[in-house]
Amino acid sequence: MTNGKSGQERTELHRTIWSIANDLRGSVDGWDFKQYVLGMLFYRYISENLSNYINLGEIEAGNKSFDYAKLSDQEAELARTDIVSTKGFFILPSELFENVKKRADKDENLNITLEKIFKNIESSAQGSNSEDNFKGLFDDIDPNSNKLGGTVAKRNERLVKLMNGIGDMKLGGFQDNTIDAFGDAYEYLMGMYASNAGKSGGEYYTPQEVSELLTRLTLVGKTEVNKVYDPACGSGSLLLKFAKILGKENVRQGFFGQEINISTYNLCRINMFLHDIDFDKFEIGHGDTLTDPLHWDDEPFEAIVSNPPYSIKWDGDSNPLLINDPRFSSAGVLAPKSKADLAFIMHSLTWLATNGTAAIVCFPGILYRGGAEQKIRKYLVDNNYVDCIIQLPDNLFFGTSIATCIMVLKKSKSCNKTLFIDASKECVKVTNSNKLTSENIQNILSKFENKKSVDHIARLVDNDEIASKDYALSVSTYIEQEDKREVVDIHQLNTEIMNIVERVNVLRSEIDKIVLEVEGER
C-alpha cells in the first residue's frame, strides 16, 4: 500500500489477514484453502470496483446520493450491456458482496446462493471480449466442497466467517488507494501461504524482492515496453512487478503469460484484476508452454521474466514434433527429458523482441552439465545471446535452499562478451532464510549496468574463453573467490619460532639451576 498508506496500516492489514487465514483454515490445508480466501477477496474487490465505477459516473452526472448497492435488480438490468462493454462483467445489486454478507448468517442456503452468484458473474461476460478472462475464475472456490465442512451447516458456518473476515479487512474506500490495498493483501496472502507450504507453495511463488530484481534487469535503459511475458507465470507476481515499477500505462500492450496448473492459472487472472489491470490489458493462457505454446502470433516481447519450474520432466526427444519446432530446432538438440530447464530458456528466446531483454531464474546444474545441455549452451554463446549470468545467494526461495542463478538474454548485444556477477553475498539473513534488500538489488543492478570487471565480484569474459571452457556458464568458473585467510610470512614465523625455542631453552636452564640449588640445601 503505497501512495499515502502508512507502514503501520500495512502491518495492521497483514496482522488481520494472518488472523483470518489461521482462524478459517481449520482442517483445510493452507495451500488449498488460499483459493477460498483469495477468491472471496476477489469477489469483494469486483463488487466494490463495479459499485464505485457506477457511483462515480452518477455522482459526476449530478446524482450525489446515488448508491448502486441500494438499487433494485430490475433497475440495474437496464445498464447491463453498457457496463459489460466497459468493465467486462456485471453484478446485480442483490448479488454484490456487501449485500450478500449482510444476509449471510441468516441464509441457510448460503452455499447455493454463492454458487449461483459466482456462475452469474462468469456468465455475464459470455459473448463479450472479456469472456476468456472470466471463464472458470471461480472454479476453485467451491462453496459445496467437503473441504469446508462435512455438512451444509458446517460449510455455511465457515463461509459466513470467511465473508465477515474478508469484509472486515480495512482496504480503504475507492478514493483511498483501494487498488494498492487489495493487491498488497493478495501478495501478502500468497507469500504467507507459500512460506508455510514448502515446495508445493514455492513452485508457484517468487519472493517479491527476486521479482523486483528480475524486472529491473529487463528495464535497464527503458521507461516503457510494448508488453511483458512470463512463460510459466504462476500467480502473476513477476508480471505485476512491471505495473508497480513502470506504471501499468507504460506497459503499452499489456501483460501476457501461460500457466499449466489450472488453480494457479485462475489465481493469476484474479491477481490481474486485484491490481486493477483491465480485462483488455492482460492475456493469461492455460496449458503446457513447452508442448502447447500460446501467443505464437503475437508481436515479440520487449520484456520477459520467469522463474520456471526446476528440472521438471517433459516430452523431449520422445515427441518427434519437438525437434522440428522452430523454438528448439536452431540448437540442433532438445533439453533432456528429465530436465526441461533449457527448453524454457529456448522458448523465451524465441518469444523475445530484437530490442528486448529476458531475465530467467536458473537451476545451477544447467550451467555446467555436459550432453545436450552443453550443446544448447554452445548455441546460446556462439550466437551471442547470453548477456549476463548472476549467481544469487542460497535460501532465497520458498521450498529450496539451493543457490540459484539468473540468466539474462539479449538478441542485440554490442560486443561478443558475457558478464558474470557473483552476488552470492548480496543478502541479509531473516530467520532461516536470506532476503535481498533494496541496497542488495541496487548493488547487483549497478554491476549489471556498468559491465566492468571488479575483482572477485564481476568479470566481462570473451565468448572465446567460454568456448575454451566447454561452454561452462557457472559464475565460479570465471570469478575467483576472494581468499580472506590471513597471509602468513613464513620467514617471520620461523624467526619467531626460533626465538621461542631459544627462550624455552634459557628458561629450562634457569629452572635446572634452581632445582639443583634446592636439592643442595637439603
ABEGO torsion letter per residue (X at the ends): XBGGBBAAAAAAAAAAAAAAAAAAAEABBAAAAAAAAAAAAAAAAAAAAAAAAAAAAAAAAGBAABBAAABBAAAAAAAAAAAAAAAGBBBBAAABAAAAAAAAAABAAAAAAAAAAAAAAAAAABGBAAAAAABGAAAABBAABAAAEABAAAAAAAAAAAAAAAAABBAEBAABGAAAAAAAAAAAAAAAAAAAAEAAAAAABBBAAAAAAAAAAAABGBABBABBBBABAEAGAAAAAAAAAAEAAABAAEBBBBBABAAAAAAAAAAAAAAGBBAAABBBBBEBAAABBBGAABBBBABBBBBBBBGBBBAEAABAAAAABAAAAAAGBBBBAABAAAAAAAAAAAABBAABBBBBBBBAAAAABBEAAAAAAAAAAAAGABABBBBBBBGABBGBABBBBBBBBBABBABBBBBBBBAAABBBBBEABBBBBAAAAAAAAAAAAAGBBBBGABBBBBAAAAAAAGGBABAAAABBBBBABBBBBAAAAAAAAAAAAAAAAAAAAAAAAAAAAAAAAX
